[in-house]
Amino acid sequence: MRAIRVEETGKPGDWNKLVVAEVPRPEPAEGEVLVQVEAFSVNRADLLQRRGLYPPPPGASPILGLDCAGYVVELGAGVSRWHVGDRVFAVVAGGGYGRYVVIPEDHLIPIPENLSFTEAAAAAEVFLVAFLNLFLEAGLQKGETLLLHGGGSGVGTAAVQLARESGACVIVTAATAEKIERCLQLGAWAGINYKTEDFARRVRELTDGRGVDVVLDWIGAPYLGKHLDILKPGGRLVIIGLMGGHTGEITLAPLLTKRLKIIGSVLRSRSREEKAELVRRFRSQVLPLLASGSVKPVVDSVFNAEEVETAHQRMQEGGHFGKIVLTWSD
Ligand SMILES: NC(=O)c1ccc[n+]([C@@H]2O[C@H](COP(=O)([O-])OP(=O)(O)OC[C@H]3O[C@@H](n4cnc5c(N)ncnc54)[C@H](OP(=O)(O)O)[C@@H]3O)[C@@H](O)[C@H]2O)c1
């Protein structure tokens, strides 16, 4: 089968080349399904993995790719809930950049009729991650206020919509006025340009000094102190990435006096059972919103699989709003 392969130079950190190559097609084991991938998306972690900085968890495919959308083409032994020809999407721990991928049957999600493969691929990773971290990890409630960095990112565009649907008030940060405007259209209440404004001071102004209940963060170290500062008593900070730095120093007092929670969360390395439980809850709570069009995957751009270098470059340059999707053609 065709897959996008990383041609490693051997030096960690190098922008290894990506090439479409012939590789062995995987076979579904018991309880697994073989999916013919029609569309898959670029996730920020792919840029790290191609540089040797984010290896796949043990047992996962070494091929890049954390999500996909396609057709069921073969069933492993004992699979009863899917049929050949079903349209499905899923997150995977690796292998989404291959034309075929094997996926445990309880990780698959049916694609609602109103969504194309491109849209389903744009939804898979980011809607699951937003749902997991906003609601299951942070316990975001109706009437609470959320600070969401990078509202125009893949995860951000999903999180704004899910938080809005839950009745939470969303403040986003973004690098440009245009991205802020588009986040407001998705349902954010306010936007802060993190390049030109001190986001913590602006959050205090916007909330009359009260602060926020939940922060969804992937910047990490440089924002840690400010986040503890602007969280209300009982507030929750969920860190899902470390784009700005890994090591920070904080004053611990607010953690105690305000009874704050700092939660670290990764989806990719969770066990098969944990992912199955997440998918079960996603299917009952989020899939109906996607199926009714109440929330929509935001597609920034679509490339052919052969154009993967251009797709990665677009994410690296940061001009995108929503998801960058790749598609296979015969
Ligand atoms: N833990 C997990 O399970 C998990 C799963 C999926 C994703 N993630 C993480 O979630 C993050 C988003 O992923 P993605 O695929 O959606 O990436 P993406 O589309 O490339 O988004 C990155 C975003 O970060 C924003 N940003 C960069 N520097 C910033 C700063 N200093 N202050 C505020 N915002 C800043 C950018 O905003 P502008 O474009 O406006 O500059 C951009 O929107 C990544 O760090 C990724 O690794 C974690």
The ligand as an ORCA input file, in Angstrom:
! r2SCAN-3c Opt
* xyz 0 1
  N      -2.306     16.170     24.694
  C      -3.024     15.757     23.666
  O      -3.635     14.688     23.687
  C      -3.102     16.619     22.430
  C      -3.867     16.210     21.332
  C      -3.972     17.062     20.214
  C      -3.286     18.272     20.219
  N      -2.522     18.595     21.301
  C      -1.763     19.866     21.312
  O      -2.681     20.917     21.144
  C      -2.035     21.981     20.464
  C      -2.872     22.420     19.271
  O      -2.813     21.404     18.302
  P      -3.284     21.674     16.810
  O      -3.032     20.442     16.027
  O      -4.651     22.224     16.866
  O      -2.212     22.771     16.363
  P      -2.279     24.098     15.517
  O      -3.512     24.117     14.669
  O      -0.980     24.268     14.825
  O      -2.387     25.233     16.625
  C      -1.371     25.781     17.381
  C      -1.963     27.048     17.971
  O      -1.135     27.552     19.012
  C      -1.319     28.960     19.040
  N      -0.178     29.596     19.692
  C       1.129     29.461     19.382
  N       1.883     30.203     20.234
  C       1.027     30.818     21.080
  C       1.187     31.696     22.180
  N       2.380     32.097     22.585
  N       0.080     32.131     22.833
  C      -1.161     31.716     22.444
  N      -1.379     30.856     21.418
  C      -0.298     30.433     20.732
  C      -1.416     29.369     17.576
  O      -2.167     30.549     17.496
  P      -1.977     31.607     16.264
  O      -2.086     30.789     15.009
  O      -3.097     32.540     16.446
  O      -0.607     32.183     16.452
  C      -2.152     28.180     16.967
  O      -3.518     28.451     16.848
  C      -0.630     21.488     20.087
  O       0.304     21.906     21.050
  C      -0.804     19.988     20.158
  O       0.411     19.310     20.387
  C      -2.411     17.804     22.385
*
